[in-house]
Amino acid sequence: MIDITHKPTTLREATATAVVTVSDLATIAALKEKRVPKGDVLESARVAALFGVKKTHELIPDCHPLPVEHAEVGFEIGVQEITVTMKVRTIYRTGVEVEAMHGACVAALTIYDMLKPIDKGVTIGTIRLVEKKGGKSDWKDRFDKPVKAAVLVISDSVSSGKKEDKAGSAIAQRLEALEVEIAEMNVVPDEPEQIAEQIRGWAKEALDLILTTGGTGLSPRDRTPEAIAPLLDREVPGIMEAARSYGQERMPWAMMSRGIAGMIGRTLVITLPGSTRGAQETMDALFPFVMHVVKVQEHAFRHGR
């Protein structure tokens, strides 16, 4: 199965439909009046749909087992057709589109099976996904102009040439995948004065984002939060709370990250861990969701606020 461990947990929803068509108007009358020999067609189809949703991962090889938080099936009876509507919701890392479609499909098959003794012309028509919500694409803002960012690598060993930068490059690659323009990129040692000087200079350029990597741990030289905190006009605690919560589910040392985030004017500053894995996981936790801050600033700037 596809690895989804890097995905954040969000509310996921999906709606799917399936259409069953009969060849005789009397079939619809028998269904409505509950005169079908095999029993109550719609109630049986409802129960079957719920089982279908729950067992999707057992039958579709690449579907992940997931907690089905809500499943609801409805039926609309027309002149010669029954439309099944299946709605599924979960709070998980992957969507429930296949679960919704599978539930609708099983309901349709159940209706077919129960009606075929009285109508040999029953057919199952289109089974389709009507709507899905909750994935990253639903939280991706659109911008009128390119978002510009700067990446600052804070490391004694990288700045001295003793070690190759990997975390900064990983951050830049993730930003470019989000169509964010890397306007500046630099390396400085773990010196608070140099860190602060670089951040101040970039903030004056009115960049949308400044991401740093390194210096957020507990070694004696880790002073990034202390260097940047006095520069912030407003701290945004929830950003790093979300990152630490995400990281803690994957690595028990994430709780020791002292990263901070906040605004300098209209520029969002986020301090990421120095390890490549830590930086990548923080990016997974925060993006594209945190880009909404940039959208808010863009809107405020446009309206002169």
Backbone as numpy.savetxt, mean C-alpha at the origin, in Angstrom:
# Nx Ny Nz CAx CAy CAz Cx Cy Cz
5.23 -18.29 -4.16 4.39 -17.09 -4.16 5.27 -15.84 -4.16
4.72 -14.75 -4.64 5.44 -13.48 -4.67 5.68 -13.00 -3.23
6.86 -12.46 -2.99 7.21 -11.94 -1.66 6.47 -10.63 -1.41
5.63 -10.59 -0.38 4.90 -9.37 -0.04 5.30 -8.83 1.33
6.39 -9.38 1.90 6.77 -8.97 3.25 7.17 -7.51 3.33
7.56 -6.91 2.19 7.97 -5.50 2.20 6.78 -4.55 2.14
5.59 -5.08 1.85 4.43 -4.21 1.68 3.85 -3.81 3.03
3.35 -2.58 3.14 2.70 -2.16 4.39 1.29 -2.73 4.48
0.80 -2.88 5.69 -0.55 -3.37 5.91 -1.53 -2.20 5.78
-2.50 -2.35 4.89 -3.52 -1.32 4.71 -4.89 -1.98 4.53
-5.92 -1.18 4.61 -7.28 -1.67 4.35 -7.43 -1.91 2.86
-7.76 -3.12 2.49 -7.93 -3.50 1.09 -9.39 -3.90 0.85
-9.94 -3.47 -0.26 -11.32 -3.78 -0.62 -11.40 -4.16 -2.08
-12.34 -5.04 -2.41 -12.57 -5.40 -3.81 -14.02 -5.81 -4.00
-14.55 -5.48 -5.18 -15.91 -5.86 -5.55 -15.87 -6.53 -6.91
-16.52 -7.67 -7.02 -16.57 -8.41 -8.28 -18.00 -8.85 -8.56
-18.29 -9.07 -9.83 -19.64 -9.53 -10.22 -19.54 -10.73 -11.15
-20.63 -11.50 -11.18 -20.78 -12.61 -12.12 -22.24 -12.63 -12.55
-22.50 -12.99 -13.79 -23.86 -12.98 -14.32 -24.28 -14.38 -14.74
-25.42 -14.82 -14.24 -26.01 -16.11 -14.62 -27.27 -15.81 -15.43
-27.36 -16.38 -16.62 -28.52 -16.15 -17.49 -29.32 -17.44 -17.67
-30.63 -17.36 -17.56 -31.50 -18.52 -17.74 -32.17 -18.42 -19.11
-32.69 -19.55 -19.59 -33.32 -19.55 -20.92 -34.84 -19.51 -20.86
-35.40 -19.63 -19.65 -36.85 -19.72 -19.50 -37.30 -18.75 -18.40
-38.28 -17.93 -18.69 -38.80 -17.00 -17.68 -39.33 -17.74 -16.47
-39.82 -18.94 -16.66 -40.35 -19.72 -15.55 -39.26 -20.06 -14.53
-38.03 -20.11 -14.96 -36.92 -20.42 -14.06 -36.77 -19.32 -13.02
-36.88 -18.07 -13.48 -36.78 -16.95 -12.55 -37.92 -16.98 -11.55
-39.13 -17.31 -12.02 -40.28 -17.39 -11.13 -40.09 -18.48 -10.08
-39.56 -19.62 -10.50 -39.31 -20.71 -9.56 -38.27 -20.32 -8.52
-37.25 -19.59 -8.96 -36.21 -19.13 -8.04 -36.79 -18.18 -7.00
-37.56 -17.20 -7.47 -38.15 -16.22 -6.56 -39.10 -16.86 -5.57
-39.87 -17.83 -6.04 -40.88 -18.47 -5.20 -40.33 -19.66 -4.43
-39.04 -19.89 -4.55 -38.34 -20.97 -3.83 -38.95 -22.34 -4.13
-39.22 -22.59 -5.43 -39.78 -23.86 -5.86 -38.76 -24.73 -6.59
-37.52 -24.35 -6.53 -36.47 -25.13 -7.18 -36.24 -26.41 -6.37
-36.26 -27.57 -7.01 -36.17 -28.85 -6.28 -34.96 -28.97 -5.35
-33.84 -28.39 -5.73 -32.64 -28.54 -4.91 -32.63 -27.62 -3.68
-33.60 -26.71 -3.58 -33.67 -25.86 -2.41 -33.59 -24.37 -2.71
-33.32 -23.60 -1.67 -33.24 -22.15 -1.78 -31.96 -21.77 -2.52
-32.12 -21.35 -3.77 -30.96 -21.12 -4.63 -30.06 -20.00 -4.11
-30.63 -18.86 -3.81 -29.81 -17.71 -3.43 -29.15 -17.90 -2.06
-29.85 -18.51 -1.14 -29.23 -18.75 0.17 -28.08 -19.74 0.05
-28.28 -20.77 -0.78 -27.19 -21.73 -1.00 -26.00 -21.06 -1.68
-26.30 -20.20 -2.66 -25.23 -19.49 -3.37 -24.49 -18.54 -2.44
-25.21 -17.91 -1.52 -24.57 -17.00 -0.56 -23.57 -17.74 0.31
-23.99 -18.89 0.85 -23.09 -19.69 1.70 -21.89 -20.17 0.89
-22.15 -20.64 -0.32 -21.06 -21.12 -1.17 -20.07 -20.01 -1.49
-20.57 -18.79 -1.72 -19.69 -17.66 -2.02 -18.76 -17.38 -0.86
-19.26 -17.44 0.36 -18.43 -17.18 1.53 -17.34 -18.24 1.67
-17.71 -19.50 1.43 -16.70 -20.55 1.44 -15.67 -20.32 0.33
-16.15 -19.89 -0.83 -15.26 -19.64 -1.95 -14.23 -18.57 -1.63
-14.66 -17.51 -0.99 -13.74 -16.43 -0.60 -12.68 -16.96 0.35
-13.11 -17.71 1.37 -12.18 -18.19 2.40 -11.19 -19.21 1.87
-11.55 -19.96 0.85 -10.70 -21.04 0.35 -9.93 -20.66 -0.92
-9.95 -19.40 -1.27 -9.28 -18.98 -2.50 -7.83 -19.40 -2.54
-7.11 -19.18 -1.45 -5.68 -19.49 -1.43 -5.40 -20.98 -1.55
-6.40 -21.83 -1.25 -6.20 -23.27 -1.36 -6.30 -23.76 -2.81
-6.91 -22.94 -3.65 -7.17 -23.37 -5.03 -6.38 -22.58 -6.07
-6.04 -21.34 -5.78 -5.28 -20.51 -6.70 -3.84 -20.46 -6.19
-2.89 -21.08 -6.89 -1.55 -21.31 -6.35 -0.83 -20.08 -5.81
-0.92 -18.95 -6.50 -0.14 -17.78 -6.09 -0.88 -16.85 -5.14
-2.07 -17.23 -4.70 -2.81 -16.39 -3.75 -2.33 -16.66 -2.33
-2.12 -15.60 -1.57 -1.67 -15.73 -0.19 -2.85 -15.98 0.75
-2.64 -16.80 1.77 -3.67 -16.87 2.83 -3.75 -15.51 3.50
-4.94 -15.01 3.68 -5.07 -13.69 4.30 -6.31 -13.65 5.19
-6.35 -12.76 6.16 -7.51 -12.66 7.04 -8.66 -11.95 6.35
-9.73 -12.66 6.11 -10.92 -12.05 5.50 -11.70 -11.36 6.61
-11.65 -10.04 6.63 -12.31 -9.28 7.70 -13.80 -9.08 7.43
-14.17 -9.07 6.15 -15.58 -8.86 5.80 -15.84 -9.43 4.41
-16.94 -10.16 4.27 -17.36 -10.67 2.97 -18.88 -10.54 2.88
-19.32 -9.99 1.78 -20.75 -9.73 1.60 -21.15 -10.04 0.17
-22.20 -10.82 0.00 -22.65 -11.18 -1.34 -24.10 -10.73 -1.52
-24.39 -10.17 -2.69 -25.74 -9.71 -3.00 -26.18 -10.24 -4.36
-27.48 -10.24 -4.58 -28.02 -10.76 -5.83 -29.04 -9.76 -6.40
-28.93 -9.52 -7.69 -29.91 -8.70 -8.38 -30.58 -9.57 -9.45
-31.89 -9.72 -9.34 -32.62 -10.60 -10.25 -33.28 -9.77 -11.34
-32.92 -10.05 -12.58 -33.52 -9.37 -13.72 -34.56 -10.25 -14.39
-34.90 -9.92 -15.62 -35.92 -10.70 -16.35 -35.43 -12.11 -16.61
-34.18 -12.27 -17.05 -33.66 -13.59 -17.33 -32.23 -13.78 -16.82
-31.81 -12.93 -15.88 -30.46 -13.08 -15.37 -30.41 -12.77 -13.88
-29.42 -13.37 -13.25 -29.11 -13.10 -11.84 -27.69 -12.58 -11.80
-27.52 -11.36 -11.27 -26.19 -10.78 -11.13 -25.71 -10.94 -9.69
-24.59 -11.59 -9.54 -23.97 -11.79 -8.23 -22.97 -10.67 -7.99
-23.05 -10.03 -6.83 -22.06 -9.00 -6.46 -21.38 -9.44 -5.18
-20.07 -9.57 -5.24 -19.27 -10.04 -4.10 -18.34 -8.94 -3.63
-18.42 -8.58 -2.36 -17.55 -7.57 -1.77 -16.71 -8.20 -0.67
-15.41 -7.91 -0.69 -14.49 -8.48 0.31 -13.59 -7.37 0.84
-13.33 -7.43 2.16 -12.43 -6.46 2.78 -11.46 -7.18 3.70
-10.24 -6.65 3.77 -9.24 -7.17 4.69 -8.29 -6.06 5.07
-7.57 -6.23 6.16 -6.46 -5.34 6.51 -5.21 -6.20 6.41
-4.50 -6.02 5.28 -3.39 -6.92 5.00 -2.43 -6.27 4.00
-1.41 -7.04 3.58 -0.37 -6.51 2.69 -0.69 -6.70 1.21
-1.69 -7.49 0.90 -2.03 -7.71 -0.51 -3.54 -7.63 -0.68
-3.97 -7.40 -1.92 -5.37 -7.15 -2.18 -6.24 -8.40 -2.21
-7.55 -8.18 -2.32 -8.53 -9.27 -2.27 -9.33 -9.37 -3.57
-8.72 -8.92 -4.68 -9.43 -8.99 -5.96 -9.79 -10.42 -6.34
-8.83 -11.33 -6.22 -9.08 -12.72 -6.62 -10.10 -13.36 -5.68
-10.02 -13.01 -4.39 -10.99 -13.55 -3.44 -12.41 -13.13 -3.82
-12.57 -11.86 -4.19 -13.90 -11.37 -4.58 -14.39 -12.05 -5.85
-13.49 -12.19 -6.84 -13.87 -12.84 -8.09 -14.17 -14.32 -7.88
-13.39 -14.96 -7.02 -13.61 -16.38 -6.75 -14.94 -16.60 -6.04
-15.25 -15.72 -5.09 -16.54 -15.82 -4.39 -17.71 -15.66 -5.35
-17.60 -14.67 -6.26 -18.66 -14.45 -7.25 -18.79 -15.65 -8.18
-17.64 -16.21 -8.56 -17.62 -17.37 -9.46 -18.29 -18.58 -8.80
-17.95 -18.85 -7.55 -18.53 -20.00 -6.84 -20.04 -19.81 -6.65
-20.46 -18.61 -6.36 -21.90 -18.34 -6.24 -22.61 -18.62 -7.56
-21.99 -18.14 -8.66 -22.58 -18.36 -9.98 -22.66 -19.84 -10.31
-21.62 -20.60 -10.00 -21.63 -22.03 -10.25 -22.70 -22.74 -9.42
-22.89 -22.27 -8.20 -23.92 -22.86 -7.34 -25.31 -22.61 -7.92
-25.54 -21.40 -8.39 -26.82 -21.08 -9.02 -27.03 -21.96 -10.25
-25.98 -22.08 -11.05 -26.05 -22.93 -12.25 -26.42 -24.37 -11.86
-25.71 -24.90 -10.90 -25.94 -26.29 -10.49 -27.35 -26.52 -9.99
-27.91 -25.56 -9.25 -29.24 -25.75 -8.67 -30.35 -25.52 -9.68
-30.07 -24.74 -10.72 -31.11 -24.46 -11.72 -31.09 -25.42 -12.91
-29.99 -26.11 -13.14 -29.88 -26.93 -14.34 -30.93 -28.05 -14.43
-31.44 -28.60 -13.29 -32.47 -29.63 -13.43 -33.78 -29.11 -14.06
-34.01 -27.79 -13.92 -35.26 -27.25 -14.47 -35.03 -26.37 -15.70
-33.76 -26.11 -16.02 -33.47 -25.25 -17.17 -32.11 -25.68 -17.75
-32.15 -26.36 -18.89 -30.93 -26.86 -19.51 -30.15 -25.76 -20.24
-30.73 -24.56 -20.32 -30.07 -23.48 -21.05 -29.41 -22.44 -20.18
-29.16 -22.75 -18.90 -28.51 -21.80 -17.99 -27.05 -21.61 -18.41
-26.60 -20.37 -18.42 -25.21 -20.06 -18.75 -24.62 -19.08 -17.73
-23.32 -19.14 -17.59 -22.60 -18.18 -16.74 -21.87 -17.22 -17.66
-22.14 -15.93 -17.47 -21.52 -14.92 -18.32 -20.29 -14.31 -17.70
-20.12 -13.03 -17.87 -18.90 -12.32 -17.45 -18.69 -12.36 -15.95
-17.51 -12.76 -15.56 -17.05 -12.63 -14.16 -15.96 -11.58 -14.18
-16.16 -10.47 -13.46 -15.19 -9.38 -13.58 -15.00 -8.63 -12.28
-13.85 -8.02 -12.19 -13.55 -7.14 -11.06 -14.15 -5.77 -11.35
-14.96 -5.29 -10.46 -15.62 -3.99 -10.64 -14.78 -2.88 -10.04
-14.21 -3.14 -8.86 -13.47 -2.09 -8.16 -12.52 -2.72 -7.16
-11.37 -2.08 -6.99 -10.47 -2.46 -5.90 -9.88 -1.20 -5.30
-9.64 -1.24 -4.00 -9.09 -0.07 -3.29 -8.13 -0.54 -2.22
-7.20 0.35 -1.89 -6.35 0.10 -0.74 -4.88 -0.13 -1.04
-4.51 -0.33 -2.30 -3.10 -0.52 -2.64 -2.34 0.79 -2.67
-1.03 0.73 -2.88 -0.20 1.93 -2.89 -0.65 2.93 -3.95
-1.14 2.43 -5.07 -1.54 3.33 -6.15 -2.69 4.25 -5.73
-3.49 3.80 -4.77 -4.60 4.64 -4.30 -4.11 5.82 -3.46
-2.87 5.72 -2.97 -2.34 6.77 -2.10 -1.25 7.57 -2.78
-1.14 7.40 -4.09 -0.09 8.10 -4.82 -0.62 9.42 -5.36
-0.06 10.52 -4.88 -0.49 11.84 -5.31 0.06 12.17 -6.69
-0.64 13.04 -7.39 -0.19 13.54 -8.68 0.28 14.98 -8.49
1.38 15.34 -9.14 1.98 16.65 -8.94 2.01 17.45 -10.24
1.83 18.77 -10.10 1.84 19.65 -11.27 3.24 19.85 -11.83
4.24 19.73 -10.97 5.63 19.85 -11.41 6.46 18.78 -10.72
7.62 18.44 -11.26 8.42 17.37 -10.67 8.79 17.65 -9.22
8.70 16.61 -8.40 9.12 16.71 -7.01 10.65 16.62 -6.97
11.28 17.55 -6.25 12.74 17.59 -6.18 13.21 17.21 -4.78
14.24 16.38 -4.74 14.75 15.88 -3.46 16.27 15.95 -3.42
16.79 15.92 -2.19 18.23 15.83 -1.97 18.47 14.66 -1.02
19.59 13.98 -1.22 19.95 12.84 -0.37 21.31 13.11 0.26
21.36 13.03 1.58 22.61 13.27 2.31 23.05 12.00 3.03
24.23 11.51 2.66 24.81 10.35 3.31 25.70 10.85 4.45
25.40 10.40 5.66 26.14 10.85 6.85 26.94 9.67 7.38
28.24 9.69 7.15 29.07 8.54 7.52 30.54 8.93 7.53
31.23 8.64 8.62 32.67 8.90 8.68 33.41 8.03 7.66
33.04 6.75 7.59 33.77 5.82 6.73 33.53 6.10 5.25
32.30 6.46 4.88 32.01 6.76 3.47 32.68 8.06 3.06
32.62 9.08 3.93 33.21 10.39 3.59 34.72 10.32 3.48
35.34 9.38 4.20 36.80 9.24 4.14 37.24 8.30 3.02
36.28 7.69 2.33 36.61 6.80 1.23 36.92 5.38 1.65
36.75 5.05 2.93 37.04 3.70 3.41 35.91 2.72 3.13
34.74 3.25 2.82 33.58 2.40 2.61 32.74 2.95 1.46
32.17 2.06 0.69 31.32 2.46 -0.43 29.91 2.77 0.06
29.34 3.84 -0.46 27.95 4.18 -0.12 26.98 3.24 -0.83
26.12 2.61 -0.07 25.07 1.77 -0.64 23.69 2.27 -0.24
23.57 2.75 1.01 22.27 3.20 1.50 21.78 4.42 0.73
22.66 5.40 0.51 22.26 6.60 -0.22 21.84 6.28 -1.64
22.58 5.36 -2.28 22.24 4.96 -3.65 20.90 4.24 -3.69
20.65 3.42 -2.67 19.37 2.70 -2.60 18.21 3.68 -2.45
18.40 4.71 -1.62 17.36 5.73 -1.43 17.11 6.47 -2.74
18.19 6.84 -3.42 18.05 7.57 -4.69 17.30 6.72 -5.72
17.60 5.44 -5.78 16.92 4.55 -6.73 15.43 4.46 -6.43
15.09 4.38 -5.14 13.67 4.31 -4.77 12.95 5.61 -5.14
13.62 6.74 -4.93 13.01 8.03 -5.27 12.81 8.16 -6.78
13.80 7.75 -7.53 13.69 7.83 -8.99 12.57 6.94 -9.51
12.35 5.79 -8.86 11.24 4.91 -9.24 9.89 5.58 -9.00
9.88 6.53 -8.06 8.66 7.29 -7.76 8.59 8.57 -8.60
9.49 8.69 -9.56 9.56 9.85 -10.45 9.91 11.13 -9.70
10.71 10.98 -8.65 11.22 12.13 -7.90 12.60 12.48 -8.47
12.80 13.75 -8.73 14.08 14.21 -9.29 15.11 14.40 -8.18
16.27 13.78 -8.33 17.36 13.94 -7.35 18.14 15.19 -7.73
17.86 16.28 -7.04 18.50 17.56 -7.35 19.90 17.65 -6.77
20.12 17.07 -5.61 21.41 17.14 -4.93 21.69 15.82 -4.22
22.98 15.47 -4.13 23.38 14.30 -3.36 24.79 14.56 -2.83
25.01 14.31 -1.53 26.31 14.62 -0.95 26.61 13.66 0.20
27.87 13.65 0.61 28.33 12.83 1.73 29.06 13.73 2.71
28.74 13.58 4.00 29.44 14.32 5.05 29.76 13.35 6.19
30.79 13.66 7.00 31.09 12.81 8.16 30.06 13.05 9.27
30.16 12.26 10.31 29.25 12.39 11.44 29.61 13.58 12.32
29.59 14.74 11.71 29.90 15.99 12.42 28.64 16.87 12.41
28.04 17.12 13.57 26.78 17.89 13.63 26.83 19.21 12.88
27.94 19.93 12.96 28.02 21.23 12.31 27.93 21.09 10.79
28.63 20.11 10.23 28.60 19.91 8.78 27.23 19.41 8.32
26.61 18.56 9.13 25.27 18.07 8.81 24.29 19.24 8.76
24.32 20.05 9.81 23.39 21.18 9.90 23.62 22.18 8.76
24.87 22.43 8.44 25.19 23.39 7.38 24.63 22.93 6.04
24.78 21.63 5.75 24.28 21.12 4.48 22.74 21.16 4.43
22.12 20.79 5.52 20.65 20.78 5.55 20.10 22.21 5.42
20.72 23.15 6.10 20.29 24.55 6.00 20.40 25.05 4.57
21.51 24.72 3.94 21.73 25.17 2.57 20.70 24.60 1.61
20.40 23.32 1.73 19.41 22.71 0.85 18.01 23.24 1.11
17.69 23.48 2.38 16.35 23.99 2.72 16.12 25.35 2.07
17.18 26.15 1.96 17.05 27.47 1.33 16.75 27.36 -0.16
17.05 26.21 -0.75 16.78 26.00 -2.17 15.33 25.60 -2.42
14.55 25.52 -1.36 13.12 25.17 -1.45 12.89 23.81 -2.10
13.74 22.85 -1.75 13.52 21.48 -2.22 12.27 20.91 -1.55
11.66 19.94 -2.17 10.47 19.33 -1.59 10.82 18.34 -0.49
11.90 17.58 -0.71 12.30 16.54 0.24 13.80 16.59 0.48
14.19 16.33 1.72 15.58 16.08 2.05 15.61 14.79 2.85
16.31 13.79 2.35 16.43 12.51 3.05 17.88 12.31 3.44
18.09 11.99 4.71 19.44 11.68 5.17 19.50 10.20 5.52
20.69 9.65 5.45 20.90 8.26 5.87 22.15 8.19 6.73
21.99 7.63 7.92 23.13 7.49 8.83 23.02 8.36 10.06
23.66 7.90 11.13 23.75 8.70 12.34 22.51 8.73 13.22
21.60 7.77 13.05 20.37 7.77 13.84 20.39 6.72 14.95
21.50 6.02 15.09 21.59 4.96 16.10 22.10 5.46 17.44
22.79 4.58 18.15 23.20 4.90 19.52 24.72 4.85 19.73
25.49 4.79 18.65 26.94 4.86 18.83 27.32 6.30 19.19
28.48 6.51 19.81 28.87 7.86 20.25 28.88 8.90 19.13
29.13 8.47 17.89 29.21 9.40 16.76 27.86 9.64 16.09
26.84 8.92 16.50 25.51 9.07 15.88 24.83 10.31 16.46
24.92 11.44 15.72 24.38 12.71 16.23 23.45 13.39 15.22
22.99 12.64 14.23 22.13 13.25 13.20 20.86 13.89 13.78
20.11 13.21 14.64 18.91 13.85 15.19 19.21 15.14 15.94
20.30 15.14 16.70 20.66 16.33 17.45 21.05 17.49 16.52
21.65 17.15 15.37 22.06 18.19 14.42 20.87 18.79 13.69
19.87 17.98 13.40 18.76 18.43 12.56 17.57 18.96 13.37
17.33 18.43 14.54 16.15 18.83 15.33 16.05 20.35 15.52
17.14 21.07 15.85 17.02 22.52 16.04 16.66 23.28 14.76
16.84 22.66 13.60 16.55 23.33 12.33 15.08 23.24 11.95
14.35 22.31 12.56 12.97 22.05 12.15 12.01 23.13 12.67
11.15 23.60 11.80 10.08 24.51 12.23 8.97 23.72 12.91
8.71 22.52 12.38 7.69 21.65 12.96 8.14 20.20 12.82
8.12 19.47 13.91 8.42 18.04 13.85 7.13 17.30 13.47
7.29 16.19 12.75 6.15 15.34 12.38 6.43 13.95 12.97
6.11 13.74 14.24 6.48 12.49 14.92 5.91 11.24 14.27
4.69 11.35 13.71 4.04 10.17 13.17 4.80 9.50 12.04
5.61 10.26 11.31 6.34 9.68 10.19 7.33 8.62 10.68
8.14 8.97 11.66 9.12 8.00 12.14 8.49 6.95 13.05
7.37 7.29 13.68 6.64 6.26 14.43 6.19 5.15 13.50
5.68 5.56 12.31 5.26 4.57 11.32 6.44 3.75 10.83
7.57 4.41 10.60 8.76 3.70 10.11 9.27 2.71 11.14
9.31 3.12 12.42 9.81 2.22 13.45 8.86 1.03 13.65
7.55 1.31 13.59 6.58 0.23 13.73 6.74 -0.80 12.61
6.90 -0.29 11.40 7.11 -1.16 10.24 8.40 -1.97 10.41
9.46 -1.29 10.82 10.75 -1.96 10.97 10.75 -2.98 12.09
10.05 -2.68 13.18 10.03 -3.58 14.32 9.39 -4.92 13.99
8.46 -4.93 13.03 7.85 -6.18 12.61 8.83 -7.07 11.85
9.92 -6.48 11.39 10.87 -7.21 10.57 12.22 -7.40 11.23
12.54 -6.54 12.20 13.84 -6.62 12.85 13.77 -6.01 14.24
14.07 -6.79 15.28 13.85 -6.32 16.66 14.69 -5.13 17.09
15.71 -4.77 16.31 16.55 -3.63 16.69 16.01 -2.31 16.17
14.93 -2.35 15.41 14.39 -1.11 14.83 13.97 -0.11 15.91
13.62 -0.60 17.08 13.20 0.27 18.18 14.31 1.23 18.62
15.54 0.91 18.28 16.67 1.74 18.72 17.00 2.86 17.74
16.28 2.93 16.64 16.49 4.03 15.70 15.94 5.32 16.29
16.73 6.39 16.23 16.31 7.67 16.80 15.95 8.68 15.71
15.63 8.17 14.53 15.31 9.05 13.42 14.18 10.01 13.71
14.24 11.20 13.13 13.20 12.21 13.28 12.79 12.70 11.89
11.66 13.38 11.85 11.17 13.96 10.59 10.44 15.25 10.91
10.49 16.18 9.98 9.79 17.44 10.21 9.97 18.39 9.04
9.43 19.59 9.21 9.42 20.59 8.15 10.41 21.72 8.44
11.14 22.10 7.40 11.90 23.35 7.41 11.29 24.20 6.31
10.46 25.14 6.70 9.69 25.87 5.69 8.73 24.91 5.02
8.84 24.78 3.69 7.99 23.85 2.95 8.73 22.56 2.58
9.92 22.37 3.14 10.73 21.19 2.84 10.57 20.13 3.92
10.23 18.91 3.52 10.12 17.80 4.45 11.48 17.12 4.58
11.94 17.00 5.82 13.23 16.37 6.11 12.97 15.06 6.85
13.56 13.97 6.37 13.40 12.65 7.01 14.78 12.06 7.20
15.07 11.58 8.41 16.36 10.97 8.71 16.21 9.45 8.74
16.87 8.77 7.83 16.77 7.32 7.69 17.99 6.64 8.32
17.87 5.36 8.64 19.02 4.63 9.19 20.17 4.56 8.20
21.36 4.24 8.70 22.53 4.17 7.84 22.71 2.85 7.14
22.09 1.79 7.64 22.22 0.49 6.98 21.37 0.49 5.71
21.85 -0.21 4.70 21.10 -0.27 3.43 19.72 -0.89 3.65
19.68 -1.98 4.41 18.40 -2.63 4.67 17.46 -1.72 5.43
17.99 -1.05 6.46 17.16 -0.13 7.24 16.62 1.01 6.41
17.46 1.54 5.52 17.03 2.64 4.65 15.95 2.16 3.69
16.14 0.99 3.11 15.16 0.45 2.16 13.82 0.18 2.85
13.88 -0.40 4.05 12.64 -0.69 4.76 11.91 0.58 5.16
12.66 1.62 5.51 12.02 2.89 5.85 11.35 3.49 4.62
11.99 3.37 3.48 11.38 3.85 2.24 10.11 3.07 1.94
10.15 1.75 2.14 8.96 0.92 1.92 7.82 1.34 2.84
8.17 1.68 4.08 7.16 2.04 5.06 6.51 3.39 4.77
7.28 4.33 4.24 6.81 5.72 4.14 6.33 6.15 2.77
6.83 5.53 1.73 6.52 6.00 0.38 5.59 5.03 -0.34
4.67 5.56 -1.14 4.49 6.97 -1.54 3.65 7.79 -0.58
3.22 7.20 0.54 2.24 7.85 1.42 2.71 9.22 1.91
3.98 9.32 2.30 4.49 10.56 2.87 4.58 11.68 1.84
4.48 11.33 0.56 4.51 12.35 -0.48 3.29 13.27 -0.40
2.29 12.85 0.36 1.12 13.71 0.52 1.49 15.02 1.22
2.53 14.98 2.04 3.01 16.21 2.68 3.45 17.20 1.61
4.14 16.71 0.59 4.58 17.57 -0.51 3.37 18.14 -1.24
2.35 17.31 -1.42 1.14 17.77 -2.09 0.46 18.87 -1.29
0.41 18.71 0.01 -0.19 19.73 0.87 0.57 21.04 0.75
1.91 20.97 0.75 2.73 22.17 0.63 2.55 22.82 -0.74
2.44 22.01 -1.77 2.22 22.52 -3.12 0.90 23.28 -3.19
-0.14 22.71 -2.59 -1.46 23.35 -2.60 -1.42 24.66 -1.83
-0.76 24.65 -0.67 -0.68 25.87 0.14 0.10 26.96 -0.58
1.20 26.57 -1.24 2.02 27.54 -1.97 1.22 28.16 -3.12
0.44 27.31 -3.82 -0.35 27.79 -4.95 -1.40 28.81 -4.52
-1.92 28.63 -3.31 -2.98 29.53 -2.82 -2.44 30.62 -1.90
-1.10 30.75 -1.86 -0.50 31.84 -1.11 -0.65 31.75 0.38
-0.66 30.54 0.90 -0.81 30.39 2.36 0.52 30.12 3.04
